[in-house]
């Protein structure tokens, strides 16, 4: 079970590294390519990072001196996330909107 745990930790760290690379690329407005396809995590989060939605990041930090390195790393990651600018828009499907307008017109006629 130790080998499985180490392998899982390796995959998690690799995904987090790819996530950091994506965030750096999204924050840099001059960059043309953002590597979303490097991992499943970044591909799933594509619309949440710099996409069409509001995104909230919660950073869990420790006040203990033994966890200082992890806390600093988390705070640096949060600082990079603050550089990502999202422009959320309301998603309106044309058919749904047309049905709703027609329904409102029918109510007015009655």
N, C-alpha and C positions, 0 to 999 in steps of 0.2 A: 504493500500500500504506500510505502514511502516513495517508491519510484513513480507511482501514478500521481501522487501529490506534487512532486517536483515537476513532472511533465505538464500538469495543469497550470502550475505557477508560471512555467516558461511560456505557455501559450497566452496566458493572461497578460504577462509583461510585454510580450510581443505585440498583442493587440493594443495595449495602452501606448506603446511606442509609436505604432502606426496612427493612433488617434492624435497623439501630440504632433506628428508630422502634418496631418490634415489640418489641425487647428492653426499651425504656423502658416501653412499655405493659404488658408482662407483669410487669415488676418492680413496677409501681405496682398494688398490690392493690385500690385503690379504683376503678380504671378498669374500666368494663364492656366496652368494645369493644377488641379487639386487631386491628389491620389486617393480617391474614395474607395477604389476597388482593391486595396491592399489587404484588407481583412473584412470579415463578416461584420464586425462591430462598426467600422467606419462606413461600410456600405449601408447598413441599417440606419445609421444616424445621419445619412446624407442630407435629408430634408431638415433635420433639426439643427445642423451646424451650418450657419450661413444661408439657410434656406428660407422657406416661406412659413415660418412659425415663430412663436415666442419660445425661447429656451431658458431654462433655469438650471444653474449648476449649484449643487450643494457640496461644499468641501468639508469633509470630516477630518478634524485635526486634533492632535493630542497635546496636552500641556506638559507632559513628562519629558525629562531630559533624554531618556532612552529612545524616544520617538522623534527627536529633533530633526533628524535627516528626512524622515518621511513627511513631517509637517512642513518643512521648507519646500520640499518637492511639490507637495500639494498646493501650497500657496503660490508657487511659481506657475503651476498649471492653471490655477484660477486667474492669475494675472494675464496669462496668454488668452484665456477664454474671454476676458473683458475686452480684448481687442477685436473680437469677432462681432460684426455688425449684421443683424438680421433686419429684413424689411418684410414683416408679415403682412399678407394681404388676405382679404376674405375670399375663400374659394366658393364660387357660385357656379353651379352647373346650369348650362343654358336651358335644358329641358325642364329642370325643376323650377327655374325662375319663370319660364313661359307658362307652366301649369299654374303657378301661384298667381301670376298676373291675370290669367284667364279666369281663375276661381274668384278673384276679387271683382272682376268685371261682372261675372254671373251674379254675385251677391248684390251688386249695385243695381242690376236690371230688375231683380225681383223686388 
